[in-house]
């Protein structure tokens, strides 16, 4: 049984939970971060890549000499590092032998996997992007359900469209606004391990459950500003962004995404074709999501060489990140290693991930 079938089984179990509703966003993290920006610690307020600008800070759009910033599609696949480095074969072997054994193996390790897709057009003053992102996290717990073992499934499902307009009225000031419509959810589902028969039924007829899923839908807006001081070789920048201005109301049970305010600092040393950019972001300075401080701080460095190769390092929620990116004319590809803390405290539910991605466009 190959990796794709293993992931199919996991998704079927995820969809089979007693509560299939997808709930609203519960973190100040961006709903979509371009993988190379993720390699730079997730810092995006003073510099972002390709379609990442639309999600990061719309005021970044007018910067640079190119009239067309990006037209193309990007796809990415992520998995935890053990799965990417051979853990998949172990999990596949368990699933091939017996589904009950496969479920039992989840008590010894967690699984995290997902995919991203975006299709975008960006110029100096206007951008439109459609996107999709899905991540699934699976772990076993022997004592959650009244002392009985169960499998816990968490997920992040986001998709929608973004339209951005931006202008640079002054040499040192850029402004932008993004209108967005999306559906999203973050389910938290608990399934008793004794429900193996239910898993078998779902494996044979997965289509029967698709109509049971509900998603929160809503429209909102983000506004951003960038203050920039430039010389021939050095840039200093201050990025500001307000997400979900006035709060974004979702359709499921009248839930809302609270308004958040984010600030970032950037320092760049550059020539004509190469640049070193250092950045620091602090998200949700008004504490709308009531997260611990370590989850709000992002640090990163990007080195772009001859506009053809990039190397990035950083700290994402205190976890080291690293990535490389190559530009081969119409095709771009890269890899990012990073970590996310899904729990409340450092080391609570840390997931160490690898993303492989490719872009086709100009």
N, C-alpha and C positions, 0 to 999 in steps of 0.2 A: 504493500500500500504506500503510495507516494505522498509527499507533503501536501499536495492539493486535496487529497481525500481526507487526510488528517484534519486539515483546517475546516473542511466541509462538516465533519463530524462535530467539531467544536462549535461551529456556527449553529448547527442544528440544536445542540444542547442549549446554547445561549438563547435561541428563539423559543425554547420550550418552557421557559421559566413560568412559575405560577403567576407572576405579574409581568406581562409583556409590554407594559407601557414604557415609553422612553421619556425620561424626565429632563428637566432643564439643566443648562450649564451650571456647574458648581465650582468653577475655578476662574481666576483672572488670566490664565494662559490664553494665548491667541487660539482661535478655532482652527487656524491654518498657518503654519510656519514653513517657508521655503527651506528645503533640506540643507542648503549651504549656510543659510542664516542660522539654522539649528546647530550646525557645527561650530558657529561663532557664539556659542552660548545662548542662542535665542535672542541676541541683541538686534533690534530692528528699528528703533525710533530715529536713529540718525543715519542708518544705511541699511538697505534691504535689496534683495536680488529679484529680478524678473517680476512675476506676479505677486511676490511677497510684499511689494510696495503697497498694494491695495489693502492688504490686511494689516500691515505694520504701521504706516504713517502716510496718508495720502499726500502730505506736503512734500514728500520726496520726489514726486513725479516730475516736476519741471527741471530738476537738476541734471547737469550734463549737457553735452553738445548734440547728442543724437536726437533727431525728431521722432523717430520710431524707436522706442525703448525695447519692446519685445512683442512679437507675434508668434504664438506657438502653443504647444501642448507639453505638459510635464506629467510623468507618472512615477510613482515611487512605491516600494514595498518595504515593510519593516517587520522585523522579528526580533525576539530577544536573542542575545548573543549565543547562548547555549543551543537554541533551536537552529540558528544560522550555521553553527559550527559542528553540527552532527547530532544534536539532540533530536532533530526531526526524525531521524531514522529509528531512534529508540522509541519515541512515541508512536511512530507508525507500526513498529513491530508489536507493541502492546495492543494497538487498535486492531491489528490483523488477527491476533490470537483470540481475543475476547474483549467485548466492549466493557465488561465489568472490570477486567484487568486494566484496561485503558483508563477508566475512571479512577481506579485505585492508585495508579501511577501519579495522578495529580496531587496526591497528598505529599509527595516527596519533592515537588517542584511546581513553580507557577509557569504559565505560558502567557505571552503577550505577542500579538501580531496584528497587522493591519495593512491598509493601502491608502494612497492619496492619488488624486487626479485633478488636473486643472487645465482649462483652455482659456487663453487670454489674448487681449490686444491692448497694448499700452503705447501712447505717445506722450509728448511733453505736457499736455493739458487735459487728456482724457484717457480713461481706461475702462475696460469691461472684462469681467472674469466670471466664469462658472467653475464650480469646484465640488469635490466630494472627498470626504475623509472618514474612514472607519477604523477604529481600533478596538480590539477585544482583549480583555484580561481575564485569565482563568486561574483559580487556585482552590485547593481543597482545604477544608477545616474540619477536624474531627470532633469539635466540641461546640460549634456555634448553635446548632438547632436543638436546644434543650439537652445538650450533652450527646446528641447523635451526630454522626458525620454528615457533611453536606459539601456540595461543590458550589463555590461562589463565582458568579459571572458579572463582570462590570464591562461597560462599553462606552464608547464615545462615537456618536454618529452625527455628522454634520454635512450638509450639502446646500447649495443655493447659488445665488448670483450677486455680484457686486458691481456697482457703477461709480466711478470716481471722476471728479473734476478738480483741477488744481491750477494755480497761477503763481507767478513770482512778481509781485508788484514792485518790490525793491530788490536791489542786488543782494541784500543781506536777509531778506525775508521771503519765505515761501508759505503758501496757505493751500489747504486742500480739504475736500469733503467727500465722504463715501456714503452712498445709499445702498442698503442691502436688504435682500429678502432671502430667507433661509428656513430650513427645517433642521431640528437638532434634537438630541436626546442623550442622556447618560444613564442607562439602566443599571440597576443593582439587583441581581436575581440570585436566589438561593434554591438549590435543587437537592433533595435528599438522595443519597447514593443508592437507596433501595429502589429508586424509580428507573431501573434499567429497562423495563418493558416499554416505558414511555419513550425513552431514547430510541429503542428499536423501531417503534411505530413512526417516529419522526424521521428516522433514516429512510424508511420505505416510502413515506409520503410527506416530504417537507413542505409542499405547496399548501397543505391544509392550514398552516399556521400564519401564512403571510398576511392574510386579511385581519388577523388579530392585533397586529402591531399598530400603534398610534404614535405620531410624532408631534412635537410642539413646533408650530410655524409662527413666524413673525417677521415684521419689517422694522428696520431701525436705521440709525445714521451714526457715523463717526466723523469727527473733525480733527484736523491736525495742523500744526505749525512747525516751521523749522527756521531757526535763527542761525545764520552762517557768516563766519568771518574767514575770508580767504586771502592767501598770498600766492605767489607762484609755486611754492612748494609745501605749504602748510595750511590746513583747514581746521577750524574749530567750529563745532556745531552744538546747538541745543535743540532737542526735539521735544515737542509737547503733543499729546494726543488725548482726546476725550472719546471713549468708546461708549456706545449705546446711550447717546445723548438723551437725557430725560427718562432713561430706562426703556427697554424694549419689552413689550408685552407679548407673550406667547399664547397660542391657542389652547394649550392643554392646561386646564384647571386655573386659567388666569395667572400663570406664573410669569415672572418678569426677570429680565437680565438687568441688574443694577448698573447705573452709570459709574464708570471708572475713569480715573485720571492717571496718566502715565507720563514719566519724564525720562529723558535720556541725554547723555553727553557723548560727544564723539571727538576724536583727534586723529587727523590723517596727515601722513607725509607722502607726497606723491611726485611723480615725474609726468611725462607725457603719456606713457602706456602702463605704468606700474604704480601701485599704491599700497601702503600699509595703513590700515584703519583700526584704531582701538576704540572700544565703546563700552558703555555701562548704562544699563536701563534699570529703572525702579518702577514696577508696575503697581497699580492700585494704591496710590498714596493716601487715599481717603479710607482705605480698609473696608470697601464695600463687601468683599467676600470673606473678610475676617480670617485670612490665612496667616500662617506664621511668616515672620520676616524673611527667612531663608527662601521661601517660595516666590518672593517678589523681586529678588535681586538676580540680575543677569549680567555677565561679564564676557567680553569676547575680543578676538583679534582676527583680522582677515588680511592676508597677503595675496594680492592679485598681480600676476606677472605677465606682461606683454598682452594683456587682455585675452589670454589663452589658457592660463592655469591659475588655480586658486588653492590656497591652503588656509584652513581656519582652525582655531582652538578657542576654548572658552570654558566657562562654568555656568551650567544650567541648574538652578536651584541647588547650587553647591556641588554639583556632580560634573566632573571633567567631560568635555566634548572635543571631538576632533573630526576633521573631514577634508576631503580633497575634491576638486572639480576640474574638469577638462572641457575645453571648448574646441570642437573639431568642426568649424564652419557651421553647418546647419544642425549638427548633432552635439549636444552637451550631455555629459554623464558624470556621475560622481558617487561617493559613498560617505556616509556620516555615522560615526559612533557617538552615542550619547546616553544619558540616563534621565529618568523621571522618577520623582517621588510621588507615588499615588496615595501614600498615607499622610498622617498628620505631622510626624516628626522625622528628622533625617534617619534613614535606614529602616523606617517602619515597613514600607512596601516599595522598596527601590527596584525599578526595572531597568536593566542595562540592555540597550537596544542597538541595532544596526539598521540603517536605511540605505538601500540601493535605488538610485533614481536615474532617469534619462529624460532629456528634453529634445524636441524637434521643433525648430523654428529659427527666427532671425531676431 
